[in-house]
Amino acid sequence: MSLEEKIIDRIFSSGIQGVKKTDLKKEFTTVDLDKILNTWIKQDQIIISKIGSTYYCWNKDNYFQYLLNTDPKFKYIFELLKEVQTSFENLSTSVNKHIEKLDSKMIILMDSLLATSTNSNAVENSVSHSHKVINLHNFKQDFDLAINKYSDSIGWVPLSNLRNDLSEKYEIAETEFYDLAEQLVNENRFDYELSTGGNEGIMIRGLIYGYVRCL
């Protein structure tokens, strides 16, 4: 486990009490802690707040629970928001019932139009193309070729480089590429190694793994 992973685990495991920033600095003396924490704040992964004269670090969920337990005003506002949400959901349920009735009528109308349309074959081809299933074996072959194409002297390649090539070839969005990449790495753990860093990549336990290499 890397130092960054140990730090994030330390913050996550501190619960709703949080962990003192000074304690983290004493525990992790070999890294630029302020730089790491500021990066995570910008990525909306952690919260740092001052209690008295001491700064504490939380993950977002624990900080939210901390405020509910210690700040009556925050808890009151949260309860009001829940009431508003419940009212909105009740309204949405009523609207959805009317929409369902309209949808059923539209489906009947569309079925009638499609049955008489001379372009039905073109529509079917378009639908089948939009649901194209990507063969993971073929994707792995292209993934490995792209790694060989871009790898440096020690083999590391930014996943963003691979995404540029493979997203265009397979006509997939960024999220679809990283879903496939994560599935590929998980199913072939002895073939690949991931490393943290970069502006985009596979999210694992709150960290961005933006580099990959073949083993």
N, C-alpha and C positions, 0 to 999 in steps of 0.2 A: 504494500500500500504506500502510495506517495505521500509526501508531507502535506500537500494540499488536501488530499483525501482524509488524512488524519485530522487536519484542522476542521474541515467541514463536518466530520463525524463528531468531533468534540463539541461543536456548536449545536448540532442536531440532538445529541444525547443529553444536553444540559437541561432539556425540558422547559417548562414555563418560567423557571427561575432565571434562565439565561446564564451566560458565563462572562465573567469580567474580562474586559479587553486586556487588562494588566496581567491577568493569569495566563492568557494565551501567549502574551509576549514572553513571560517567564518560561513557559513550556516549550515554545517554538522559537528558539533564539537564532537559528541559522537561516531564517528566511526574512524577507521584507514583508512583515505581517500587514502593515498599513496598506501597502500596494495591493496585496491579495484581497484584503477585506474591502477596499474601495472598488475593486473589480467586481466582486460578488454583489456589492450594493448596487452598482450600475446595472448588473444583470438581474436585479430584483430577486436574488436568492436569499439574502439575509437582511436583518434589521439591526441597526446600532442605535441605542438610545441612552440618554444620560439619566441616572437616578442619583440624586444628590450631587456628589462630586465625582461619581464613578460611571464609566461607560460600560454598558453590557451589550452582548451580542446574542441574537436569537435567530432561529429560522422563522419564516413568516407565520407558519401555523402556530408555533409556540408563543410568538409575540402576540398574536391575535387573542389566544386564550389567556395570556398574561393580562392584557387590557381588560378583558371581560371580568377577570377575577379581582382586579385592583382599581379599576376606574369606573365608578358608578355612572358618570355622565356618558361614557362610551357605551356601557351596557344598556343604558336607557335608549340611546339613539339606535343601537343595534336591534333592540326589541321593536322599536317603531318601524324600522326598515323591514323586519320580518312580517309585521302586520300588513305593510304596504304590498310586500311580495305575495302574501296569501290572497289579498284582495285582487291583485292583478292576475294571479293564477285562476281564481274563480271566474273572473271576467273572460280570460282566455279560453277556459273550458266551454263557456257559453258560445263564444265566437266560433270555436273549432267545430261545434256541433253543426252550426249553419254552414261552415265551409265544407264539412263532410257531405252535406246534402248537395251542395253545388258541385263538389268533385264527382259525385256519383252520376249526376246529370251530364257533366262534361265528358266523363268516360264513355257513357253511352253514345254521345254525339261523336266523339273521336273514333270509336269503333265503327260507327256507320260510315264516316268519311274515309277511313283507311280501307274499309272493305271495297269501296268503289274507286279508290285512287289508283291512277295508272303509274304512280311513282312508289308503290309499296315496296318494291325490291330495293330501291335506293335507300329508303328509310331503314329497312332491315339491315342493310350493309353498314349503315352509319351507326346503328345501335350496337351491332356486334363488334365494331371497331372500338367503340368507347368502352367496352367491357373486355378488352383484350387482356389475356392472362400472360404475364411475363414468366418465361421458363427460368427458374433459379439457376439451373446448371449452365445455360447459355449466358446468363447475367454474370455468373462467377468467372467464366472464361474471359469475357470482356473486361471485368473488374481486374483480373490478374494482369491482362495485357496492358491496361491503363497504368497499373502500378509500375510495371517494368518500364513503361514509357516515361514516366515522370520521376522515378525514384532517384534520390541523391546518392552520395557515396556510401551512406550507411542504410539506405533502403527506405527512409521515411518519405511519405508523399502526403500532401494536404488533401483531405477528402474533397475539398472544394474543387480541386483540379479534376478529380474523377467524376464529380457530379456534372461539371461542364460538358464532359465528353458523353457520359452515359445517359444523362437526362435528354440530351438532344437526340441520341441514337434511338432510345426507347420511347421518346415522346412522353416523358413523365415529369411531374413537378418535383420541386426540391424535397418536399415532405415524403413523397413516394420513393425517391431515391434513397433517403436515409432510412426509411422503413425496410427497404430491401437490403441495404448495406448492413443494418443491425441484424436482420435475420440471417444474412450470409455469414457474418462474423460469429454469431452465436452457434450456428450449426457446424462451423468449421474452426473451432477454437484453436486447434493445433496448426492451422495454416496462416493465421493472421495475429498481429499484435497491434493494439491501439495505444495512442499517447494523447495526453491532454494538450490543449492549446488551440489556437485558431479562433476565428469569429463564427464558425459554423461547424457542425459535425454531429456525432451521436451523443445524446445526453445520457449519462450514467451517474446516478446518485447526485444529481445537481451540478455535475461538471461536464464541460464540453470536451469530447474526445475528437479532435479535428485532424489527427494524423494516423496513418496506417502503414504497415509494411508486411511483406510476406515473410514467413518463418522458414 
